[in-house]
Amino acid sequence: MLEVLENYALHEKILRKGTIQKVGIIGCGSVGQEITRIVSQAGIDVIFIDLSEERVREIFLSINNQLDEIIDRWGLTESEKRAILSRIKGSIDLNELKDCNLVMETISSNKPGTSIEIRKDVFRLIEQHVSVDTVITSNISTLMISDLSSVLSHPERAVGLHFMIPPSTVKIVEVVRGLNTSQQAYDLVCRFSNMIGKKVITINESPGNISTRLIVTLINEACEALMEGVASTENIDDTMRYGFGLQFGPFELADRIGLDKILKYMDNLYQEFGLHKFKASPIIKRLVRSNNLGRKTNKGFYIYENGKKVGHNITSTEFR
């Protein structure tokens, strides 16, 4: 009888190929932290990799504080918080990725340019530490997943997976198939997206996808209206929020994303397409030069205290 049981391996945990038990995240900034939390909340184990032990501790503290804020809004219980944290592990050791079914690159680079070479290096490192079946994704929006996957021995495993900001509240993800992406890899990413409660928007590979191409032009045009003295930042935002039902107005959203990121997105798209609509407004450039990057520096188009908007940093009268 024991031999029969052993033949059926009833004493072992059987993992079906294509299941998602563990996810790795490389580079755990503000977006990576939200994604980490979302994945763990869906009941999936997460390992995030960052540059130093000190940074790992900072990330855990940040995620803990985020969960406390949700508890304060009655969106979570203490026991649910403990369960979420129990599924999250942080490390500086890439060997921790070895049993991940999916690994996501979410690095943030402050260096000028597209950061494509940095991301290619990350892709190379990931592939060296995972199994041949592991799917590798990137949260890119203005770069091409086919370019990144060109450095892989198995480029068919690469898929673009773009989370819009803020990842915890936006209900969709953009899933991008590269030139070599396999059906198996694409299906796994779609299944993963559904597991974490996101609707999949399939994208034919193009810089900017849908979301970034449209939102940066909206922000740029809002800047033009501001420079012409058409209305204040608040009135422009209110028009788009209440008139068109947007969650955030263009200036509010720019501050949330980070004006340095907006500028980088626009520079990448302008370099790719050469169209004037992607040429960043002088207002955006001026704010970035003065390190007024939005919420993360407490100054952007608006002024913030403790994460709340308290005043205007830019007015239309400055440009008259």
ZAKEVEX-13978 format. One line per field, with one value per residue (C-alpha): residue number from 0; residue in one letter; x, y, z. Coordinates in steps of 0.5 Angstrom, whole numbers, plus 500, padded with zeros to 3 digits. Layout:
residues N
vexdren (NUM_...) .
kolke (a_...) .
u (X_...) .
v (Y_...) .
w (Z_...) .
//
This chain:
residues 320
vexdren (0_1_2_3_4_5_6_7_8_9_10_11_12_13_14_15_16_17_18_19_20_21_22_23_24_25_26_27_28_29_30_31_32_33_34_35_36_37_38_39_40_41_42_43_44_45_46_47_48_49_50_51_52_53_54_55_56_57_58_59_60_61_62_63_64_65_66_67_68_69_70_71_72_73_74_75_76_77_78_79_80_81_82_83_84_85_86_87_88_89_90_91_92_93_94_95_96_97_98_99_100_101_102_103_104_105_106_107_108_109_110_111_112_113_114_115_116_117_118_119_120_121_122_123_124_125_126_127_128_129_130_131_132_133_134_135_136_137_138_139_140_141_142_143_144_145_146_147_148_149_150_151_152_153_154_155_156_157_158_159_160_161_162_163_164_165_166_167_168_169_170_171_172_173_174_175_176_177_178_179_180_181_182_183_184_185_186_187_188_189_190_191_192_193_194_195_196_197_198_199_200_201_202_203_204_205_206_207_208_209_210_211_212_213_214_215_216_217_218_219_220_221_222_223_224_225_226_227_228_229_230_231_232_233_234_235_236_237_238_239_240_241_242_243_244_245_246_247_248_249_250_251_252_253_254_255_256_257_258_259_260_261_262_263_264_265_266_267_268_269_270_271_272_273_274_275_276_277_278_279_280_281_282_283_284_285_286_287_288_289_290_291_292_293_294_295_296_297_298_299_300_301_302_303_304_305_306_307_308_309_310_311_312_313_314_315_316_317_318_319) .
kolke (m_l_e_v_l_e_n_y_a_l_h_e_k_i_l_r_k_g_t_i_q_k_v_g_i_i_g_c_g_s_v_g_q_e_i_t_r_i_v_s_q_a_g_i_d_v_i_f_i_d_l_s_e_e_r_v_r_e_i_f_l_s_i_n_n_q_l_d_e_i_i_d_r_w_g_l_t_e_s_e_k_r_a_i_l_s_r_i_k_g_s_i_d_l_n_e_l_k_d_c_n_l_v_m_e_t_i_s_s_n_k_p_g_t_s_i_e_i_r_k_d_v_f_r_l_i_e_q_h_v_s_v_d_t_v_i_t_s_n_i_s_t_l_m_i_s_d_l_s_s_v_l_s_h_p_e_r_a_v_g_l_h_f_m_i_p_p_s_t_v_k_i_v_e_v_v_r_g_l_n_t_s_q_q_a_y_d_l_v_c_r_f_s_n_m_i_g_k_k_v_i_t_i_n_e_s_p_g_n_i_s_t_r_l_i_v_t_l_i_n_e_a_c_e_a_l_m_e_g_v_a_s_t_e_n_i_d_d_t_m_r_y_g_f_g_l_q_f_g_p_f_e_l_a_d_r_i_g_l_d_k_i_l_k_y_m_d_n_l_y_q_e_f_g_l_h_k_f_k_a_s_p_i_i_k_r_l_v_r_s_n_n_l_g_r_k_t_n_k_g_f_y_i_y_e_n_g_k_k_v_g_h_n_i_t_s_t_e_f_r) .
u (500_506_509_502_502_509_508_502_507_501_507_509_507_505_506_503_507_505_502_504_507_512_514_520_521_527_528_523_521_515_511_515_513_505_506_509_503_498_501_502_495_493_496_502_509_514_521_524_531_534_541_543_541_539_535_531_530_527_522_519_518_515_510_509_507_502_499_498_495_490_488_486_482_478_481_484_485_491_491_490_496_500_498_501_507_509_508_514_521_527_534_540_541_539_539_533_529_531_524_520_515_515_520_518_524_521_528_528_534_535_540_539_537_533_536_535_542_541_535_538_544_538_535_541_542_535_536_542_539_532_529_528_521_521_517_521_517_519_514_517_512_516_521_520_520_523_529_530_529_534_540_536_538_531_527_521_520_520_513_512_507_506_502_499_500_497_498_493_487_488_484_488_495_498_501_505_508_514_517_519_514_511_504_506_509_503_498_502_502_495_493_498_494_487_490_492_485_487_484_488_489_493_498_501_508_509_513_508_503_496_497_503_502_496_497_503_500_494_499_503_497_495_501_500_493_497_502_497_493_487_486_489_492_486_481_484_485_477_475_478_476_469_467_470_470_478_480_486_487_493_497_495_497_504_505_503_507_513_515_522_519_514_520_524_517_517_524_524_517_520_526_522_517_520_513_512_506_512_516_516_513_518_514_516_523_523_520_525_531_529_528_520_518_511_509_516_519_513_513_511_505_502_505_504_505_504_502_496_495_496_497_499_507_505_500_498_500_508_507_504) .
v (500_505_503_505_512_513_512_517_522_524_525_531_538_538_544_544_548_555_556_562_561_566_573_577_584_588_595_597_604_607_603_597_597_598_592_588_589_588_581_579_581_576_571_570_570_576_577_584_585_592_595_594_591_598_600_593_595_602_598_594_600_604_598_597_605_604_598_602_608_603_600_607_608_601_598_593_589_588_580_581_586_581_576_580_582_574_573_579_578_582_581_583_576_575_567_568_569_562_559_565_563_571_576_583_589_596_599_607_611_618_618_622_618_612_607_602_599_599_595_590_589_587_582_579_578_576_570_568_566_563_557_556_557_563_569_576_582_590_595_600_604_608_603_596_590_587_591_589_581_582_580_574_567_566_572_568_569_576_580_588_589_596_598_605_610_609_601_600_603_603_597_595_593_594_587_588_582_583_580_574_573_566_564_561_567_572_567_566_574_575_570_573_580_577_574_580_583_587_587_586_591_587_592_591_593_601_606_609_604_607_610_614_617_620_622_626_630_631_634_638_641_643_646_650_653_655_659_662_664_661_658_656_649_648_650_646_640_641_641_635_631_634_635_628_624_623_621_626_632_633_637_633_626_629_631_624_620_625_631_627_621_625_629_622_619_625_625_618_619_625_622_616_620_627_630_636_634_630_636_637_644_649_649_641_643_649_645_639_643_646_639_641_634_633_629_626_633_636_641_640_644_644_644_638_637_630_628_633_639_645_650_652_652_655_660_662_670_668_667_673) .
w (500_502_495_491_495_494_486_486_490_495_501_496_494_487_483_476_471_470_477_481_488_489_485_485_485_483_485_491_490_491_485_487_494_492_487_493_498_492_491_498_499_494_498_493_497_495_495_493_492_493_494_501_508_510_504_505_512_510_505_510_515_509_507_514_515_508_511_518_514_511_517_520_514_516_510_513_520_524_523_515_516_519_514_508_512_513_505_504_504_503_501_497_494_487_489_493_486_484_486_483_478_475_476_475_474_477_478_478_475_477_471_465_459_457_463_457_459_466_465_460_466_471_466_465_472_473_468_471_478_475_472_465_466_470_466_467_466_466_469_463_459_454_452_448_452_445_446_454_452_446_452_454_452_452_450_449_457_457_457_459_465_466_472_472_478_484_483_489_486_478_476_470_468_461_458_452_448_445_438_441_447_448_449_455_458_456_459_465_466_464_470_475_473_474_481_484_481_475_468_463_457_452_448_441_443_442_446_451_451_451_458_458_451_453_460_458_452_457_462_457_454_461_462_456_458_465_461_457_463_461_468_475_476_481_476_470_475_477_470_468_475_475_468_465_471_472_479_479_475_470_475_481_477_475_482_484_478_480_475_474_471_467_464_462_459_455_453_451_447_443_442_439_435_434_435_438_443_446_447_455_457_460_466_467_466_471_476_475_475_482_485_485_483_486_492_494_495_498_492_485_482_489_496_500_508_510_504_503_498_502_497_490_488_481_478_471_473_473_466_464) .
//
